[in-house]
Amino acid sequence: VFDYDRFSRNDVVGEVRVNMLDLDVTSSVEVWGDITKHKKPPEELQEVLLSLSYLPSAERLTVVLLKARNLFRPKNKETIDPFVKVYLLSSGKRVKKKKTATRKASTNPVWNEALTFNISSANLANSAIEVCVMDGAGGSDLMGSTPLLGCCVVGPHEEGAGQDHWTDMTQSPRKAVAMWHTLR
């Protein structure tokens, strides 16, 4: 069972497994089963490694895009030229955008680029970052035709790693906290 996504790869929701030996397929058969969550092996996950740090005295969030791994090439392309757009979200709305340089022909790019955003301590609890890995070889960014390879959101109202990373950062001010995030 897949969750259709128009702009990136479809996500696997789960699966139902049925032993064919138990079925009489000479007539019409209806099978019901519980959908179980399907875990992909690590090499089938697109991931990005980023580091976050918040400096309360300067009210500055630093996002360091370290690297990505296993980026998927579209079926019709031999290479991708990935770069990252990072959006600062405030109450769920995009308020600022910064981007990295493009890395040519790599499905495992390394950026090591720091992007900084000014966020007041009071607004930190309503903020988040959206990290979008794009393919610069797909077209002109000015025309909005740059293909999206995958996204993740890191913030206090997310689930799983996105929330954990934000919490670790806020509980360790002035320290860089790095974590891998799965792109969807």
N, C-alpha and C positions, 0 to 999 in steps of 0.2 A: 504494500500500500504506500503510495507516494503522495506528498503534498506538492501540488503543482506550483511552480514559481516562474513567472513570465520573464524575469530579468536575470536569473541565475539558474544553477542546476536545481532540479527537483529534489526535495528532501525525502529521505526514507522515513516513514512513520513507523512501520513495523511489518511483520509478516505472519502468515498462518502456514504451518507445515502439516501436510497430510500424508500418511503412509499409503501409497497406492495399492499395496497388497491387501489392505483392509476394505477396498472398495470393489463393488461389482459394477464395472464400467460398461456392461452389455446393455444397460438401460440408463435412463436419466437419473442422475445423482445430485442431490443438494447437500452441501457440506457447510456446517457452521463451525467456527472456531474462534478462540480468543486471539486477537492481534497481539503479538509479543514484540517488544521493542527490539530493534535490530541494531547492534553495535557494528560500525564499520571498522575494519582493520586500520591502524594508524596511517598506512600508505595511501588510503583512499580518502583521507581527510585533508582539506585545504586548511592550513593554519598560518597564523601570523603571530610573531613574538614581539610584544611591546612592553615597554617599561613606563611606569607612571610615577611621578613624584609631585607633591604639593608643598610649596613653600609659603606657610601662613603669613610671615612678615611681609612678603612682597605680593601676596595673594596671586600666586602664579602656579599654574598647572603645566608641567612639562611632560609631553608624550614623546617617547623615543621609539621610533619605528626601527626595530633591529633587523628582522628578516622574516621571510615567509618560506613555507615549504609545501611541496606537492600541489602547486597551483595547476589547475586544469586548463589545458589548451582546448579551445573550441574545435569541434570535429573538422572544420574546414580550414584550419590554420596549422602551419608547421611550427610557428614560434609565437610567443607573447612578449610584450615589452611592459612589464608591470610597474605601476606607481601607486601611491596611496593618497587618498583624500581623507583628511580627518576633519569631521564636523564637530564643533562644540554645540551641544544641545542644552537649552535652558527651558525647563518645563515642557520637554518634548519637542521644542521647535529648534531648527537649525539657526544659530545666530552668528557663527563664524566658521570659516573654512580655511584650511591650509593644506598644502600637498608637498609630497616628496619629489625628488628627481625620478626620472624613468630609468629602469635597468633594462638593458637590451637583451632580448632572446634568453630569458631565464624563467624556469618554473620554480626555482629556489633562490630568489633574489635576496641580496643583503643591502640594506640602506644605511643603517646606523645614523639616522637623522633625527635631530631633536626639534620638535614643534612646540611652541609655548603659547598659552592662552591665559589671559587675565580673568580670574574668577574671584569674587569676594568670598570670604569665609562664610558669609551668610547665605550665599547662593550655591555653595558647594553641594548641599543636600538635594537641590533641585536640578543639578547639572548632570551631564553624561557626555561621553564621546562616542561618535559613530565612526568606525574605521572601515573604509571602502577600498578594496583593492581593485584597480582598474587596469585595462589593457590599452596602453598608449599606441599600440600598433593597429588598433581597431578603427581609428578615424580621428577626426579633429575634435579636441576637447571643446573648442569654441562652438562647434555645431551641436554639441551634446550627444554625439554618436559614439562616445568612448564606451566600449563594452565593460560592464561590471563583471568581475570575476567572483566576488564574494564580499560580504559585509559582516561585521559584528558590532555590538553595542556594549560599552562598559560603563556602568553607572549604578547608583544606589537602588534603583527600582527594577533592575534586571534580575534574571535568575541565573543560578549556577556560577560559572567562572566569571561572567561579566560583573556580577554583584560582589563576588569574593575578592576580585582584584581591586575594585573600588574601595571596599571596606579595608583591605590590607593597606592601601595607600593612605586613606584618611586616618588610620590608626598608627601610621608610621610617618609622621610629617618629616620633611626634609630628606627622606630616604627613597631611593629608587627601588621600585618593586616591579620585577619582570614576571610575565606569565604568557603562556601560549593560549591563543583563542582560536576556536574553530570558525571558519568563514561559512556563512550560509548563503 
